[in-house]
Amino acid sequence: MPTLQRVRPHHAVLLVASAAALMALASCTREGPELTVEEAPSPAPPPESKALEVEGSEAPALPAVADPEEDLAFPSGTQTPEGAACDMARAFILPDGELYRATCLGMPGNEEYTSFISEMGAQMDAMQGQSMEQFGGPREITKVYRARELSASGPASYGFATMQLQSVQFVDVESVLWDGSVYVNRTLVLQLPSGAWRAMPRPDLVPLLSVGLNSESDSTELWQP
């Protein structure tokens, strides 16, 4: 079995892969005096999810392209926390800017976060249809663990007080990179007042929502359909 080690998040792979494109992108910001939640993603500047990757020794050889039926075995959509986390991973695998934006939590009052989501989505749009093999990005999802609540109570209290978030949890999603190594992407997921779930790609930009996220133990209970 490959040995898992914690490394950088999903977005780091794409940032390295298209650094030149990122530098050419215009900065996109939104004004707002306080934190708010954007329920319906806008076509231009929306948000993404947090990732904690794990890279390890080489895994067994995989097919050149992920099996569509196998991917369907994992959750999708924003009705569940696991579905939102998996869709975030799929957005990087494809890549798919539209899926990325639809899955991300929107925070119009946070300029740095909103700009990051906009830039990352634009990179995905530019790279859509291209193989990520040359960049060594994620190739396919291999395991999904059940969503878990953070041990610290602060994030949930802060999320409800400032954005009326109903729940703050995280999901560990195991994937295989194109080079055969295995990593686990830890995604922070948040439940909107409507009940839908969104993923946050850069929890570090809102630390009060992610206290202790990377200190949580490894997940052991697999998601079950």
ZADO-1210 file (C-alpha; in nm, 4 decimals, padded with zeros to 6 digits):
<atoms>
<atom x="00.0000" y="00.0000" z="00.0000" code="MET" pos="1"/>
<atom x="00.1236" y="00.3495" z="-00.0756" code="PRO" pos="2"/>
<atom x="00.2330" y="00.5566" z="00.2220" code="THR" pos="3"/>
<atom x="00.0323" y="00.8778" z="00.2492" code="LEU" pos="4"/>
<atom x="00.2011" y="01.2037" z="00.3394" code="GLN" pos="5"/>
<atom x="00.0371" y="01.5416" z="00.3776" code="ARG" pos="6"/>
<atom x="00.1288" y="01.7899" z="00.1046" code="VAL" pos="7"/>
<atom x="-00.0216" y="02.0942" z="-00.0685" code="ARG" pos="8"/>
<atom x="-00.3867" y="02.1452" z="-00.1693" code="PRO" pos="9"/>
<atom x="-00.5536" y="02.0844" z="-00.5083" code="HIS" pos="10"/>
<atom x="-00.5227" y="02.4433" z="-00.6185" code="HIS" pos="11"/>
<atom x="-00.1432" y="02.4361" z="-00.5808" code="ALA" pos="12"/>
<atom x="-00.1174" y="02.1821" z="-00.8649" code="VAL" pos="13"/>
<atom x="-00.3106" y="02.4036" z="-01.1030" code="LEU" pos="14"/>
<atom x="-00.1324" y="02.7202" z="-00.9924" code="LEU" pos="15"/>
<atom x="00.2057" y="02.5668" z="-01.0730" code="VAL" pos="16"/>
<atom x="00.0735" y="02.4256" z="-01.3994" code="ALA" pos="17"/>
<atom x="-00.0421" y="02.7601" z="-01.5322" code="SER" pos="18"/>
<atom x="00.1572" y="03.0247" z="-01.3480" code="ALA" pos="19"/>
<atom x="00.1958" y="03.2300" z="-01.6647" code="ALA" pos="20"/>
<atom x="-00.1786" y="03.2354" z="-01.7214" code="ALA" pos="21"/>
<atom x="-00.2373" y="03.3382" z="-01.3595" code="LEU" pos="22"/>
<atom x="-00.0015" y="03.6368" z="-01.3919" code="MET" pos="23"/>
<atom x="-00.1891" y="03.7524" z="-01.7004" code="ALA" pos="24"/>
<atom x="-00.5278" y="03.7474" z="-01.5259" code="LEU" pos="25"/>
<atom x="-00.6766" y="04.0757" z="-01.4121" code="ALA" pos="26"/>
<atom x="-00.7565" y="04.1016" z="-01.0435" code="SER" pos="27"/>
<atom x="-01.1285" y="04.0674" z="-00.9766" code="CYS" pos="28"/>
<atom x="-01.2745" y="04.1936" z="-00.6477" code="THR" pos="29"/>
<atom x="-01.6065" y="04.2655" z="-00.4873" code="ARG" pos="30"/>
<atom x="-01.6941" y="04.5272" z="-00.2312" code="GLU" pos="31"/>
<atom x="-01.8910" y="04.4575" z="00.0831" code="GLY" pos="32"/>
<atom x="-01.8784" y="04.5808" z="00.4421" code="PRO" pos="33"/>
<atom x="-01.9439" y="04.2432" z="00.6016" code="GLU" pos="34"/>
<atom x="-01.9266" y="03.8723" z="00.5313" code="LEU" pos="35"/>
<atom x="-02.2196" y="03.7337" z="00.3363" code="THR" pos="36"/>
<atom x="-02.2962" y="03.4019" z="00.1719" code="VAL" pos="37"/>
<atom x="-02.3591" y="03.3864" z="-00.2016" code="GLU" pos="38"/>
<atom x="-02.6148" y="03.1144" z="-00.2573" code="GLU" pos="39"/>
<atom x="-02.6332" y="03.1255" z="-00.6358" code="ALA" pos="40"/>
<atom x="-02.2854" y="03.1433" z="-00.7977" code="PRO" pos="41"/>
<atom x="-02.2486" y="03.4284" z="-01.0447" code="SER" pos="42"/>
<atom x="-02.1056" y="03.3543" z="-01.3908" code="PRO" pos="43"/>
<atom x="-01.7887" y="03.5569" z="-01.3438" code="ALA" pos="44"/>
<atom x="-01.6363" y="03.5638" z="-00.9941" code="PRO" pos="45"/>
<atom x="-01.7339" y="03.2803" z="-00.7530" code="PRO" pos="46"/>
<atom x="-01.5486" y="03.0525" z="-00.4997" code="PRO" pos="47"/>
<atom x="-01.3734" y="02.7134" z="-00.4376" code="GLU" pos="48"/>
<atom x="-01.2822" y="02.4633" z="-00.1620" code="SER" pos="49"/>
<atom x="-00.9938" y="02.3877" z="00.0709" code="LYS" pos="50"/>
<atom x="-00.7672" y="02.0957" z="00.0037" code="ALA" pos="51"/>
<atom x="-00.5100" y="01.9040" z="00.2031" code="LEU" pos="52"/>
<atom x="-00.3258" y="01.6646" z="-00.0188" code="GLU" pos="53"/>
<atom x="-00.1306" y="01.3600" z="00.0645" code="VAL" pos="54"/>
<atom x="00.1338" y="01.2261" z="-00.1641" code="GLU" pos="55"/>
<atom x="00.3055" y="00.8937" z="-00.1255" code="GLY" pos="56"/>
<atom x="00.4892" y="00.6101" z="-00.2919" code="SER" pos="57"/>
<atom x="00.3826" y="00.4825" z="-00.6312" code="GLU" pos="58"/>
<atom x="00.0435" y="00.3165" z="-00.6589" code="ALA" pos="59"/>
<atom x="-00.0451" y="00.0298" z="-00.8924" code="PRO" pos="60"/>
<atom x="-00.0817" y="00.1172" z="-01.2606" code="ALA" pos="61"/>
<atom x="-00.4160" y="00.2765" z="-01.3460" code="LEU" pos="62"/>
<atom x="-00.6101" y="00.2983" z="-01.6709" code="PRO" pos="63"/>
<atom x="-00.5248" y="00.5996" z="-01.8887" code="ALA" pos="64"/>
<atom x="-00.8637" y="00.7550" z="-01.8175" code="VAL" pos="65"/>
<atom x="-01.0785" y="00.7238" z="-01.5058" code="ALA" pos="66"/>
<atom x="-01.3689" y="00.4833" z="-01.5442" code="ASP" pos="67"/>
<atom x="-01.6921" y="00.6911" z="-01.5663" code="PRO" pos="68"/>
<atom x="-01.8941" y="00.4168" z="-01.3960" code="GLU" pos="69"/>
<atom x="-01.6438" y="00.4031" z="-01.1118" code="GLU" pos="70"/>
<atom x="-01.6664" y="00.7803" z="-01.0664" code="ASP" pos="71"/>
<atom x="-02.0456" y="00.7551" z="-01.0458" code="LEU" pos="72"/>
<atom x="-01.9986" y="00.5359" z="-00.7405" code="ALA" pos="73"/>
<atom x="-01.8949" y="00.8493" z="-00.5496" code="PHE" pos="74"/>
<atom x="-02.1314" y="01.1284" z="-00.4410" code="PRO" pos="75"/>
<atom x="-02.1918" y="01.4465" z="-00.6404" code="SER" pos="76"/>
<atom x="-02.4011" y="01.7606" z="-00.6123" code="GLY" pos="77"/>
<atom x="-02.4460" y="02.0112" z="-00.3319" code="THR" pos="78"/>
<atom x="-02.7174" y="01.8200" z="-00.1461" code="GLN" pos="79"/>
<atom x="-02.4574" y="01.6486" z="00.0753" code="THR" pos="80"/>
<atom x="-02.1183" y="01.7527" z="00.2178" code="PRO" pos="81"/>
<atom x="-01.9488" y="01.4548" z="00.0515" code="GLU" pos="82"/>
<atom x="-02.1027" y="01.5464" z="-00.2851" code="GLY" pos="83"/>
<atom x="-01.9676" y="01.9007" z="-00.2657" code="ALA" pos="84"/>
<atom x="-01.6201" y="01.7765" z="-00.1719" code="ALA" pos="85"/>
<atom x="-01.6149" y="01.5262" z="-00.4598" code="CYS" pos="86"/>
<atom x="-01.7336" y="01.7871" z="-00.7099" code="ASP" pos="87"/>
<atom x="-01.4497" y="02.0118" z="-00.5974" code="MET" pos="88"/>
<atom x="-01.2055" y="01.7306" z="-00.6718" code="ALA" pos="89"/>
<atom x="-01.3722" y="01.6641" z="-01.0103" code="ARG" pos="90"/>
<atom x="-01.3371" y="02.0320" z="-01.1034" code="ALA" pos="91"/>
<atom x="-00.9591" y="01.9938" z="-01.0777" code="PHE" pos="92"/>
<atom x="-00.9517" y="01.6528" z="-01.2464" code="ILE" pos="93"/>
<atom x="-01.1372" y="01.7660" z="-01.5601" code="LEU" pos="94"/>
<atom x="-01.0656" y="02.0691" z="-01.5203" code="PRO" pos="95"/>
<atom x="-01.4055" y="02.2438" z="-01.5156" code="ASP" pos="96"/>
<atom x="-01.4349" y="02.6088" z="-01.4147" code="GLY" pos="97"/>
<atom x="-01.8145" y="02.6056" z="-01.4186" code="GLU" pos="98"/>
<atom x="-01.8332" y="02.3114" z="-01.1787" code="LEU" pos="99"/>
<atom x="-01.5679" y="02.4742" z="-00.9618" code="TYR" pos="100"/>
<atom x="-01.7605" y="02.7991" z="-00.9302" code="ARG" pos="101"/>
<atom x="-02.0920" y="02.6226" z="-00.8665" code="ALA" pos="102"/>
<atom x="-01.9348" y="02.4219" z="-00.5819" code="THR" pos="103"/>
<atom x="-01.7464" y="02.7017" z="-00.4059" code="CYS" pos="104"/>
<atom x="-01.8749" y="02.9113" z="-00.1183" code="LEU" pos="105"/>
<atom x="-01.9216" y="03.2733" z="-00.2248" code="GLY" pos="106"/>
<atom x="-01.7995" y="03.5521" z="00.0043" code="MET" pos="107"/>
<atom x="-01.8453" y="03.8890" z="-00.1725" code="PRO" pos="108"/>
<atom x="-01.7183" y="04.0785" z="00.1326" code="GLY" pos="109"/>
<atom x="-01.3753" y="03.9100" z="00.1235" code="ASN" pos="110"/>
<atom x="-01.1801" y="04.0602" z="-00.1687" code="GLU" pos="111"/>
<atom x="-00.8762" y="03.8307" z="-00.1476" code="GLU" pos="112"/>
<atom x="-01.0879" y="03.5160" z="-00.1341" code="TYR" pos="113"/>
<atom x="-01.3207" y="03.6295" z="-00.4141" code="THR" pos="114"/>
<atom x="-01.0245" y="03.7247" z="-00.6331" code="SER" pos="115"/>
<atom x="-00.8659" y="03.3845" z="-00.5780" code="PHE" pos="116"/>
<atom x="-01.1852" y="03.2028" z="-00.6791" code="ILE" pos="117"/>
<atom x="-01.2201" y="03.4176" z="-00.9889" code="SER" pos="118"/>
<atom x="-00.8595" y="03.3626" z="-01.0973" code="GLU" pos="119"/>
<atom x="-00.8652" y="02.9894" z="-01.0348" code="MET" pos="120"/>
<atom x="-01.1930" y="02.9507" z="-01.2227" code="GLY" pos="121"/>
<atom x="-01.0492" y="03.1455" z="-01.5164" code="ALA" pos="122"/>
<atom x="-00.7475" y="02.9136" z="-01.5252" code="GLN" pos="123"/>
<atom x="-00.9770" y="02.6124" z="-01.5369" code="MET" pos="124"/>
<atom x="-01.1774" y="02.7699" z="-01.8193" code="ASP" pos="125"/>
<atom x="-00.8575" y="02.8230" z="-02.0169" code="ALA" pos="126"/>
<atom x="-00.7394" y="02.4651" z="-01.9580" code="MET" pos="127"/>
<atom x="-01.0748" y="02.2913" z="-02.0107" code="GLN" pos="128"/>
<atom x="-01.0470" y="01.9886" z="-02.2387" code="GLY" pos="129"/>
<atom x="-00.6711" y="01.9579" z="-02.1863" code="GLN" pos="130"/>
<atom x="-00.5105" y="01.6587" z="-02.0223" code="SER" pos="131"/>
<atom x="-00.3649" y="01.7336" z="-01.6807" code="MET" pos="132"/>
<atom x="-00.1134" y="01.4505" z="-01.7161" code="GLU" pos="133"/>
<atom x="00.1750" y="01.6830" z="-01.8002" code="GLN" pos="134"/>
<atom x="00.1089" y="01.8825" z="-01.4830" code="PHE" pos="135"/>
<atom x="00.0864" y="01.5797" z="-01.2530" code="GLY" pos="136"/>
<atom x="-00.2514" y="01.6824" z="-01.1144" code="GLY" pos="137"/>
<atom x="-00.5267" y="01.4589" z="-00.9739" code="PRO" pos="138"/>
<atom x="-00.6343" y="01.1783" z="-01.2042" code="ARG" pos="139"/>
<atom x="-00.9313" y="01.0143" z="-01.0353" code="GLU" pos="140"/>
<atom x="-01.1095" y="00.9776" z="-00.7032" code="ILE" pos="141"/>
<atom x="-01.0393" y="00.6482" z="-00.5269" code="THR" pos="142"/>
<atom x="-01.1955" y="00.6861" z="-00.1796" code="LYS" pos="143"/>
<atom x="-01.4366" y="00.9203" z="-00.0046" code="VAL" pos="144"/>
<atom x="-01.4674" y="00.9383" z="00.3724" code="TYR" pos="145"/>
<atom x="-01.7724" y="01.0465" z="00.5686" code="ARG" pos="146"/>
<atom x="-01.8028" y="01.4145" z="00.6539" code="ALA" pos="147"/>
<atom x="-01.6926" y="01.5070" z="01.0045" code="ARG" pos="148"/>
<atom x="-01.7483" y="01.8054" z="01.2305" code="GLU" pos="149"/>
<atom x="-01.4473" y="01.9997" z="01.3521" code="LEU" pos="150"/>
<atom x="-01.3421" y="01.9293" z="01.7100" code="SER" pos="151"/>
<atom x="-01.3305" y="02.3008" z="01.7900" code="ALA" pos="152"/>
<atom x="-01.6696" y="02.4703" z="01.8371" code="SER" pos="153"/>
<atom x="-01.5427" y="02.8114" z="01.7243" code="GLY" pos="154"/>
<atom x="-01.5828" y="02.7652" z="01.3444" code="PRO" pos="155"/>
<atom x="-01.9483" y="02.6571" z="01.3663" code="ALA" pos="156"/>
<atom x="-02.0321" y="02.9427" z="01.6060" code="SER" pos="157"/>
<atom x="-01.8543" y="03.1983" z="01.3884" code="TYR" pos="158"/>
<atom x="-02.0156" y="03.0651" z="01.0702" code="GLY" pos="159"/>
<atom x="-02.3652" y="03.0881" z="01.2165" code="PHE" pos="160"/>
<atom x="-02.3131" y="03.4315" z="01.3722" code="ALA" pos="161"/>
<atom x="-02.1659" y="03.5933" z="01.0603" code="THR" pos="162"/>
<atom x="-02.3221" y="03.4020" z="00.7690" code="MET" pos="163"/>
<atom x="-02.6031" y="03.1953" z="00.9204" code="GLN" pos="164"/>
<atom x="-02.4219" y="02.8772" z="00.8175" code="LEU" pos="165"/>
<atom x="-02.6032" y="02.5702" z="00.9471" code="GLN" pos="166"/>
<atom x="-02.2961" y="02.3479" z="00.9723" code="SER" pos="167"/>
<atom x="-01.9180" y="02.3561" z="00.9247" code="VAL" pos="168"/>
<atom x="-01.7586" y="02.0191" z="00.8462" code="GLN" pos="169"/>
<atom x="-01.4775" y="01.8647" z="00.6422" code="PHE" pos="170"/>
<atom x="-01.4425" y="01.5704" z="00.4041" code="VAL" pos="171"/>
<atom x="-01.1288" y="01.3715" z="00.3204" code="ASP" pos="172"/>
<atom x="-01.1205" y="01.2627" z="-00.0440" code="VAL" pos="173"/>
<atom x="-00.8481" y="01.0258" z="-00.1622" code="GLU" pos="174"/>
<atom x="-00.7289" y="01.0584" z="-00.5215" code="SER" pos="175"/>
<atom x="-00.4460" y="00.9346" z="-00.7405" code="VAL" pos="176"/>
<atom x="-00.2220" y="01.1794" z="-00.9230" code="LEU" pos="177"/>
<atom x="-00.1126" y="01.1266" z="-01.2840" code="TRP" pos="178"/>
<atom x="00.2319" y="01.0197" z="-01.1600" code="ASP" pos="179"/>
<atom x="00.0710" y="00.7347" z="-00.9639" code="GLY" pos="180"/>
<atom x="00.1153" y="00.8831" z="-00.6167" code="SER" pos="181"/>
<atom x="-00.1765" y="00.8936" z="-00.3747" code="VAL" pos="182"/>
<atom x="-00.2931" y="01.1942" z="-00.1766" code="TYR" pos="183"/>
<atom x="-00.5840" y="01.2898" z="00.0454" code="VAL" pos="184"/>
<atom x="-00.7511" y="01.6236" z="-00.0145" code="ASN" pos="185"/>
<atom x="-00.9142" y="01.7681" z="00.2986" code="ARG" pos="186"/>
<atom x="-01.2010" y="01.9936" z="00.1953" code="THR" pos="187"/>
<atom x="-01.3832" y="02.2324" z="00.4265" code="LEU" pos="188"/>
<atom x="-01.7568" y="02.2168" z="00.3509" code="VAL" pos="189"/>
<atom x="-02.0275" y="02.4504" z="00.4774" code="LEU" pos="190"/>
<atom x="-02.4059" y="02.4259" z="00.4814" code="GLN" pos="191"/>
<atom x="-02.5983" y="02.7331" z="00.3664" code="LEU" pos="192"/>
<atom x="-02.9250" y="02.8465" z="00.5283" code="PRO" pos="193"/>
<atom x="-03.1041" y="02.6830" z="00.2321" code="SER" pos="194"/>
<atom x="-02.9564" y="02.3443" z="00.3267" code="GLY" pos="195"/>
<atom x="-02.7236" y="02.3248" z="00.0251" code="ALA" pos="196"/>
<atom x="-02.3530" y="02.2578" z="00.0777" code="TRP" pos="197"/>
<atom x="-02.0566" y="02.4536" z="-00.0568" code="ARG" pos="198"/>
<atom x="-01.6819" y="02.3917" z="-00.0429" code="ALA" pos="199"/>
<atom x="-01.4181" y="02.6441" z="00.0591" code="MET" pos="200"/>
<atom x="-01.0885" y="02.6215" z="-00.1343" code="PRO" pos="201"/>
<atom x="-00.8910" y="02.8660" z="00.0794" code="ARG" pos="202"/>
<atom x="-00.9948" y="02.8298" z="00.4451" code="PRO" pos="203"/>
<atom x="-00.6674" y="02.9974" z="00.5389" code="ASP" pos="204"/>
<atom x="-00.8177" y="03.3256" z="00.4170" code="LEU" pos="205"/>
<atom x="-01.0977" y="03.2916" z="00.6761" code="VAL" pos="206"/>
<atom x="-00.9116" y="03.1301" z="00.9691" code="PRO" pos="207"/>
<atom x="-01.1995" y="03.1664" z="01.2149" code="LEU" pos="208"/>
<atom x="-01.3948" y="02.9188" z="00.9999" code="LEU" pos="209"/>
<atom x="-01.1193" y="02.6582" z="00.9941" code="SER" pos="210"/>
<atom x="-00.9588" y="02.6512" z="01.3390" code="VAL" pos="211"/>
<atom x="-00.7925" y="02.3108" z="01.3852" code="GLY" pos="212"/>
<atom x="-00.8841" y="02.1829" z="01.0360" code="LEU" pos="213"/>
<atom x="-00.5393" y="02.0485" z="00.9530" code="ASN" pos="214"/>
<atom x="-00.4876" y="01.9124" z="01.3040" code="SER" pos="215"/>
<atom x="-00.7814" y="01.6722" z="01.2852" code="GLU" pos="216"/>
<atom x="-00.6949" y="01.3024" z="01.2773" code="SER" pos="217"/>
<atom x="-00.7102" y="01.1053" z="00.9529" code="ASP" pos="218"/>
<atom x="-01.0598" y="00.9925" z="00.8588" code="SER" pos="219"/>
<atom x="-01.1274" y="00.6192" z="00.8846" code="THR" pos="220"/>
<atom x="-01.5008" y="00.5773" z="00.8149" code="GLU" pos="221"/>
<atom x="-01.5738" y="00.5518" z="00.4422" code="LEU" pos="222"/>
<atom x="-01.8753" y="00.7226" z="00.2866" code="TRP" pos="223"/>
<atom x="-02.1572" y="00.4836" z="00.2068" code="GLN" pos="224"/>
<atom x="-02.4269" y="00.5510" z="-00.0585" code="PRO" pos="225"/>
</atoms>
